[in-house]
Amino acid sequence: EFETAEGAQVRSTMRTYFSKLGLDHVDGCAPSTYSKSSYLTSADSFYALYINRVIPELVMTSQTANPQFFITNTASLRSDLNEGVVLYDDIFTIAPFKDEYYAIPSVDGTHLKALLDELWKSPWAAAQVNKRVLGVPEPNRLPHYIHSNITVDTSTTYDVMAAAYDSNIFQAILDRLFPNMYAKELYPTSYTSTSALRVWVQRNFPCSTSA
């Protein structure tokens, strides 16, 4: 090894604080790798796991008058969930921001469709279209925003849910399109974007106790 005495001391200090912060706590054991880049129909799609299991099972548990419709940007998960032991450090790497969840209640189905259309007009989405036009292949590229596996019915009213960062964007778009009609509010859950993923892994991906 070529590590200096000073380097060894830094490493030791880092390990000490890593432990003090609980980042070395084993939260579970993932049975396989879930990729944040995989398309939603892929078995290893982390975002499919997130929007179809984590959010409905842990976050969207309050009874509401309307169907709950979750939207998230596809940069919200910052890393893959790798097969094997999952430390709290891994959870924090994937979802570090501890975002609270918000709801925009009673959004008309036609207005929700308009919101989704606007999200697809974002500069990021336009850049992907331009790449395809220029002939750069982007097979199964995830869109910038994804949502609950629900077909929007224009005759239905929805409660639109999102993490704090996204909710600000969605509120601003709705304010522009439909002034003074909607107001976001804190969703009644104790979970944040970090703790929801952590608890879900703890409950669903336990480590085997067999030898």
C-alpha positions as CSV (number, residue, x, y, z in Angstrom):
1,E,0.0,0.0,0.0
2,F,1.1,3.6,-0.7
3,E,-1.2,5.2,1.9
4,T,0.5,7.9,4.1
5,A,0.1,8.2,7.8
6,E,-2.1,11.3,7.2
7,G,-4.2,9.4,4.7
8,A,-4.7,6.5,7.1
9,Q,-5.8,9.0,9.8
10,V,-8.3,10.6,7.4
11,R,-9.7,7.2,6.4
12,S,-10.0,6.2,10.1
13,T,-11.9,9.5,10.9
14,M,-14.2,8.9,8.0
15,R,-15.0,5.4,9.1
16,T,-15.7,6.7,12.6
17,Y,-18.2,9.3,11.5
18,F,-19.7,6.9,8.9
19,S,-20.5,4.6,11.9
20,K,-21.7,7.5,14.1
21,L,-24.1,8.6,11.5
22,G,-25.5,5.1,11.2
23,L,-24.6,4.9,7.5
24,D,-23.2,1.4,8.0
25,H,-26.5,0.1,9.2
26,V,-27.8,-2.9,7.1
27,D,-31.3,-2.0,6.0
28,G,-31.8,-5.1,3.8
29,C,-30.6,-7.3,1.0
30,A,-31.7,-6.6,-2.5
31,P,-32.4,-9.9,-4.4
32,S,-31.3,-8.3,-7.7
33,T,-30.1,-5.0,-9.1
34,Y,-32.7,-2.4,-10.0
35,S,-31.5,0.2,-12.5
36,K,-32.6,3.8,-12.6
37,S,-32.0,3.8,-16.3
38,S,-34.1,0.8,-17.3
39,Y,-37.4,1.4,-19.0
40,L,-40.5,0.9,-17.0
41,T,-41.4,-2.4,-18.6
42,S,-38.1,-3.9,-17.7
43,A,-38.0,-6.4,-14.8
44,D,-35.0,-4.5,-13.4
45,S,-36.6,-1.0,-13.6
46,F,-36.0,0.9,-10.4
47,Y,-38.5,3.6,-11.3
48,A,-41.2,0.9,-11.9
49,L,-40.5,-0.5,-8.5
50,Y,-40.6,3.0,-7.0
51,I,-43.9,4.3,-8.5
52,N,-45.7,0.9,-8.5
53,R,-44.7,-0.3,-5.1
54,V,-42.8,2.1,-2.8
55,I,-45.1,5.1,-3.3
56,P,-48.5,3.2,-3.2
57,E,-47.5,0.9,-0.4
58,L,-45.9,3.4,2.0
59,V,-46.8,7.0,1.0
60,M,-50.2,7.0,-0.6
61,T,-51.9,5.4,2.3
62,S,-54.3,8.2,3.3
63,Q,-57.9,7.8,2.1
64,T,-58.9,10.6,-0.3
65,A,-62.0,11.5,-2.2
66,N,-60.2,11.2,-5.5
67,P,-57.8,8.7,-7.2
68,Q,-54.2,9.6,-6.3
69,F,-51.9,10.3,-9.2
70,F,-48.2,10.4,-8.5
71,I,-45.7,12.1,-10.8
72,T,-41.9,12.3,-10.5
73,N,-38.9,13.4,-12.5
74,T,-36.5,10.7,-13.5
75,A,-33.6,12.3,-11.8
76,S,-35.1,11.8,-8.4
77,L,-33.4,8.4,-7.8
78,R,-29.7,9.3,-7.9
79,S,-28.3,5.8,-8.1
80,D,-29.1,2.2,-8.8
81,L,-30.2,-0.2,-6.1
82,N,-27.6,-2.9,-6.3
83,E,-28.0,-6.5,-5.6
84,G,-26.8,-7.6,-2.2
85,V,-26.5,-5.9,1.2
86,V,-28.2,-2.5,1.3
87,L,-26.7,0.0,3.8
88,Y,-28.4,3.2,5.0
89,D,-25.5,4.8,3.1
90,D,-26.9,3.3,-0.1
91,I,-30.4,4.6,0.6
92,F,-29.0,8.0,1.3
93,T,-27.0,7.9,-1.9
94,I,-30.1,7.0,-3.9
95,A,-32.5,9.5,-2.2
96,P,-30.5,12.1,-0.3
97,F,-32.9,15.0,-0.2
98,K,-35.5,14.0,2.4
99,D,-38.2,15.6,0.4
100,E,-41.7,15.9,1.9
101,Y,-44.7,14.8,-0.2
102,Y,-47.3,17.2,-1.4
103,A,-50.8,16.8,-3.0
104,I,-52.6,19.1,-5.4
105,P,-56.2,18.1,-4.6
106,S,-59.1,17.8,-7.0
107,V,-57.4,18.3,-10.4
108,D,-59.8,18.0,-13.3
109,G,-58.8,15.1,-15.6
110,T,-58.5,17.5,-18.6
111,H,-56.3,19.8,-16.6
112,L,-54.1,16.8,-15.5
113,K,-53.7,15.9,-19.2
114,A,-52.7,19.5,-19.9
115,L,-50.1,19.4,-17.1
116,L,-48.6,16.2,-18.5
117,D,-48.5,17.7,-22.0
118,E,-46.7,20.8,-20.6
119,L,-44.1,18.5,-18.8
120,W,-43.4,17.0,-22.2
121,K,-42.6,20.4,-23.6
122,S,-39.7,20.8,-21.1
123,P,-36.3,21.6,-22.6
124,W,-35.0,18.1,-21.6
125,A,-37.9,16.4,-23.4
126,A,-37.3,18.6,-26.5
127,A,-33.6,17.7,-26.5
128,Q,-34.5,14.0,-26.6
129,V,-36.8,14.6,-29.6
130,N,-34.0,16.6,-31.3
131,K,-31.6,13.7,-30.7
132,R,-34.0,11.2,-32.3
133,V,-34.5,13.6,-35.3
134,L,-30.8,13.8,-35.7
135,G,-30.6,10.1,-35.9
136,V,-29.1,9.4,-32.5
137,P,-30.7,6.1,-31.3
138,E,-32.3,6.3,-27.9
139,P,-34.0,2.9,-27.4
140,N,-36.4,2.7,-24.4
141,R,-35.1,6.1,-23.1
142,L,-37.0,7.1,-20.0
143,P,-38.9,10.3,-20.3
144,H,-38.1,13.2,-18.0
145,Y,-41.3,12.6,-16.0
146,I,-43.1,9.4,-15.2
147,H,-46.4,8.8,-13.3
148,S,-48.7,6.3,-11.7
149,N,-49.7,3.4,-14.0
150,I,-53.1,5.0,-14.5
151,T,-54.8,6.1,-17.8
152,V,-56.0,9.7,-17.2
153,D,-59.8,9.9,-17.6
154,T,-61.0,13.4,-18.5
155,S,-64.2,12.8,-16.7
156,T,-62.4,12.0,-13.4
157,T,-60.9,14.3,-10.8
158,Y,-57.5,13.4,-9.3
159,D,-55.3,14.3,-6.3
160,V,-51.9,14.9,-7.9
161,M,-49.0,13.8,-5.7
162,A,-45.4,14.6,-5.9
163,A,-42.2,15.2,-3.8
164,A,-41.6,18.8,-2.8
165,Y,-39.3,19.8,-5.6
166,D,-41.6,18.5,-8.3
167,S,-44.7,19.8,-6.7
168,N,-43.4,23.4,-7.0
169,I,-43.0,22.9,-10.8
170,F,-46.5,21.3,-11.2
171,Q,-48.1,24.1,-9.1
172,A,-46.5,26.7,-11.3
173,I,-47.7,25.1,-14.5
174,L,-51.2,24.7,-13.3
175,D,-51.2,28.4,-12.1
176,R,-50.2,29.5,-15.5
177,L,-52.7,27.3,-17.3
178,F,-55.6,27.6,-14.9
179,P,-55.1,30.6,-12.6
180,N,-56.4,30.5,-9.0
181,M,-57.9,27.0,-9.4
182,Y,-55.4,24.8,-7.5
183,A,-53.3,25.0,-4.4
184,K,-50.9,22.3,-3.2
185,E,-50.9,21.1,0.4
186,L,-48.6,18.9,2.5
187,Y,-49.7,15.3,2.1
188,P,-50.5,13.5,5.4
189,T,-47.6,11.1,5.7
190,S,-44.7,10.8,8.0
191,Y,-42.4,9.6,5.3
192,T,-39.9,11.6,3.2
193,S,-38.4,10.5,-0.1
194,T,-35.5,9.1,1.9
195,S,-37.3,7.4,4.7
196,A,-40.0,5.9,2.4
197,L,-37.4,4.0,0.4
198,R,-35.5,3.0,3.5
199,V,-38.5,1.5,5.3
200,W,-39.8,-0.2,2.1
201,V,-36.4,-1.9,1.7
202,Q,-36.4,-3.0,5.3
203,R,-39.9,-4.5,5.0
204,N,-39.6,-6.1,1.6
205,F,-35.9,-7.1,1.2
206,P,-34.9,-8.8,4.4
207,C,-31.5,-10.5,4.5
208,S,-31.6,-14.2,4.8
209,T,-30.8,-15.7,8.2
210,S,-29.7,-19.0,6.7
211,A,-26.1,-19.9,6.7
